[in-house]
Amino acid sequence: MSDPIHPDTSLGTPVPNWTVPPRPDGAILKGRYAELAPLSAEAHAALLFRAYQGQDHVWDYMPYGPFSSASQYHRWVRDHAGQPDPFFYAIRNLESGAWEGVASFLRVAPDMGSIEVGHINYSPALQRTRAATETMYLMMKWAFEAGYRRYEWKCNALNAGSRRAAQRLGFSYEGVFRQAAVVKGRNRDTAWFAAIDSEWPALKEAFEAWLSPANFDSNGQQLERLGDLTGLVRTASDPTL
């Protein structure tokens, strides 16, 4: 029999007082540079299509797209918005005032304390902006403060940009699942990354230091790199980078 003061961990570390977290509830997530609202065909589809138009490369690693017309994209948004999983957000860049991308929570498993961020599609206008980074901070913040223990990021193993982004944002590399899927008629190996709740306080501090106006000069150039701050938290780095 295990000693309650020194419990036997051979079957896993006990998780005392575990409470199942809620599913994403559609609350608007707003920061200094970005605002996330539940995706809506009526409110966002036309504006997002305009942001993506002529930029077909943004769909290269997505399981859908590109879309040939505004009406085709409107139908896709109408069919996917408001679903519980994936739960899609539209992203407004508060510095430009425009709706410039989408992201979602998916593979939501409250009983396991696990949730994933994905379907991230930033238009070129949103890429490499403070709003783009703050979007990921706001979603991670919601997940951990809601009580999730594990926050996942998965991407096509060939998508070097996504792998770099995961590492910059503080996700630790966990490996590659070979032949995980067939997407658009092609093999997909999937690279796995994750952050866990014990890492969140330090990641939160890193994000808030990077997002602080004091971290940018008069030209908007960063003084400290986020990857340098989160690198102190990551437990494993992507060997391909």
C-alpha positions in Angstrom: 0.0 0.0 0.0 1.3 3.5 -0.9 2.2 6.0 1.7 0.0 9.0 1.3 2.8 11.3 2.2 5.3 9.5 -0.2 3.0 8.1 -2.9 4.1 5.4 -5.2 4.8 7.1 -8.6 5.6 3.9 -10.6 2.1 4.2 -12.2 2.4 7.9 -12.8 2.6 11.1 -10.8 -0.7 11.7 -8.9 -2.7 14.7 -10.1 -4.5 15.8 -7.0 -7.7 17.9 -7.1 -7.9 17.5 -10.9 -10.9 19.5 -12.3 -12.0 19.0 -15.9 -11.7 22.4 -17.7 -14.5 23.9 -19.9 -14.6 23.8 -23.6 -14.0 27.0 -25.5 -17.0 29.2 -25.0 -16.6 31.8 -27.6 -15.5 34.6 -25.3 -13.8 37.4 -27.2 -10.1 37.5 -26.6 -8.6 40.9 -26.7 -5.1 42.3 -26.1 -3.1 45.4 -27.0 -2.5 44.4 -30.6 -5.1 41.7 -31.5 -8.7 40.8 -31.0 -10.2 37.3 -31.6 -13.9 36.8 -32.1 -15.7 33.6 -33.0 -15.6 33.2 -36.8 -18.7 34.3 -38.6 -19.5 34.0 -42.4 -21.5 37.2 -42.3 -19.1 39.2 -40.3 -15.7 38.0 -41.5 -15.7 35.9 -44.7 -15.6 38.7 -47.3 -13.0 40.6 -45.4 -10.8 37.6 -44.9 -11.1 36.5 -48.5 -9.9 40.0 -49.5 -6.9 39.6 -47.1 -6.0 36.2 -48.6 -6.8 37.0 -52.3 -3.9 36.5 -54.6 -1.9 34.8 -51.9 -2.6 31.2 -52.7 0.6 30.0 -51.0 -1.0 30.6 -47.5 -3.1 27.4 -48.2 -0.1 25.2 -49.1 -0.1 23.2 -45.9 -3.8 23.5 -45.1 -6.2 20.6 -45.8 -8.5 22.9 -47.8 -8.1 25.9 -50.1 -7.2 27.9 -52.0 -10.6 29.3 -52.8 -11.4 30.6 -56.2 -14.1 33.1 -55.2 -15.5 35.0 -52.3 -18.7 33.0 -52.4 -16.7 29.7 -52.3 -14.8 30.9 -49.2 -18.1 32.2 -47.7 -19.6 28.7 -48.0 -16.5 27.2 -46.3 -16.7 29.6 -43.4 -20.5 29.1 -43.1 -20.0 25.3 -42.9 -17.2 25.5 -40.3 -17.9 28.5 -38.1 -19.7 27.9 -34.8 -18.7 24.2 -34.6 -17.4 23.1 -31.2 -14.3 21.4 -32.6 -12.5 22.9 -34.4 -13.6 26.1 -32.8 -12.6 28.9 -35.1 -11.6 32.5 -34.3 -11.3 35.4 -36.7 -8.3 37.6 -35.9 -8.4 41.4 -36.1 -5.1 43.3 -36.2 -5.8 46.3 -33.9 -2.9 48.2 -35.4 -4.5 48.1 -38.9 -8.1 47.7 -37.8 -8.6 44.8 -40.3 -9.6 41.2 -40.0 -6.5 39.4 -41.3 -6.5 35.8 -40.3 -8.0 32.8 -38.5 -6.9 30.2 -35.9 -8.8 27.6 -33.9 -8.8 25.4 -30.9 -9.1 21.7 -31.9 -8.8 18.2 -30.6 -10.4 19.6 -27.5 -10.2 16.9 -24.8 -11.3 18.3 -21.4 -11.3 14.9 -19.7 -7.6 14.6 -20.6 -6.8 18.2 -20.0 -5.5 18.5 -23.5 -6.2 21.1 -26.2 -4.5 21.9 -29.5 -4.1 25.2 -31.5 -4.3 24.8 -35.2 -5.8 25.8 -38.6 -3.6 28.9 -38.2 -3.8 30.9 -41.4 -2.4 34.4 -41.2 -2.7 36.6 -44.3 0.6 38.2 -45.4 -0.6 41.5 -43.8 -0.8 39.7 -40.4 2.4 37.7 -40.6 5.4 38.9 -38.6 3.3 41.5 -36.6 2.8 42.0 -32.9 -0.8 41.1 -33.4 0.2 37.7 -34.9 2.3 36.9 -31.8 -0.3 38.2 -29.4 -3.0 36.0 -31.0 -1.0 33.0 -30.0 -0.4 34.4 -26.5 -4.1 35.1 -26.0 -5.1 31.6 -27.0 -2.5 29.9 -24.9 -3.4 32.1 -22.0 -7.1 31.1 -22.3 -6.3 27.4 -22.4 -4.0 27.3 -19.4 -6.1 29.7 -17.3 -9.2 27.6 -18.1 -7.4 24.6 -16.5 -5.9 22.7 -19.4 -2.7 20.8 -18.6 -1.4 20.3 -22.1 -1.4 22.7 -25.1 -0.4 21.1 -28.4 0.9 22.4 -31.8 1.1 20.0 -34.7 2.1 20.7 -38.3 3.2 19.1 -41.6 6.8 18.1 -40.9 7.8 19.7 -44.2 6.4 23.1 -43.0 9.6 24.7 -41.7 7.9 28.0 -41.1 5.4 26.4 -38.7 8.1 24.4 -37.0 10.1 27.6 -36.4 7.0 29.4 -35.1 6.2 26.6 -32.6 9.7 26.8 -31.2 9.7 30.6 -31.1 6.4 30.5 -29.2 7.8 28.2 -26.5 6.5 24.8 -27.6 8.8 21.9 -26.9 9.6 19.5 -29.7 8.1 15.9 -29.2 8.9 14.1 -32.4 7.4 13.2 -35.8 4.6 10.8 -36.5 5.4 9.2 -39.9 2.7 8.8 -42.5 0.2 10.4 -40.2 -2.2 11.4 -42.9 -2.9 11.9 -46.6 -3.7 15.5 -47.4 -4.6 16.8 -50.8 -3.3 13.5 -52.2 0.1 13.7 -50.6 1.7 12.0 -47.6 1.9 14.1 -44.4 4.4 13.3 -41.7 3.3 15.3 -38.6 5.7 17.1 -36.3 4.5 17.4 -32.7 5.1 20.2 -30.2 3.5 21.0 -26.8 3.6 23.2 -23.8 2.4 22.1 -20.4 0.8 23.9 -17.5 4.0 23.9 -15.3 5.7 25.9 -18.1 3.0 28.4 -18.4 4.1 30.9 -15.7 7.5 31.3 -17.3 6.1 31.4 -20.9 3.5 34.0 -19.8 6.3 36.2 -18.4 8.3 35.7 -21.7 5.3 36.7 -23.9 4.5 39.7 -21.7 8.1 40.9 -21.8 8.2 40.6 -25.6 4.8 42.2 -26.1 5.6 45.2 -23.8 5.8 48.5 -25.8 9.2 48.9 -24.0 10.5 46.0 -26.1 10.2 48.0 -29.3 12.1 51.0 -30.6 10.6 54.0 -32.3 10.6 52.2 -35.6 8.7 49.2 -34.1 11.7 47.0 -34.2 12.0 44.4 -31.3 14.8 44.8 -28.8 14.6 41.2 -27.4 13.6 38.2 -29.5 10.8 36.1 -28.2 12.6 32.9 -29.1 15.5 33.9 -26.8 13.0 34.4 -23.9 11.0 31.2 -24.5 14.2 29.2 -25.1 14.8 29.3 -21.4 11.5 27.4 -20.9 11.5 24.8 -23.7 12.6 21.3 -22.7 13.4 20.1 -26.2 14.4 22.0 -29.4 13.5 21.0 -32.9 16.7 19.3 -34.3 15.9 20.4 -37.9 16.1 24.1 -37.1 
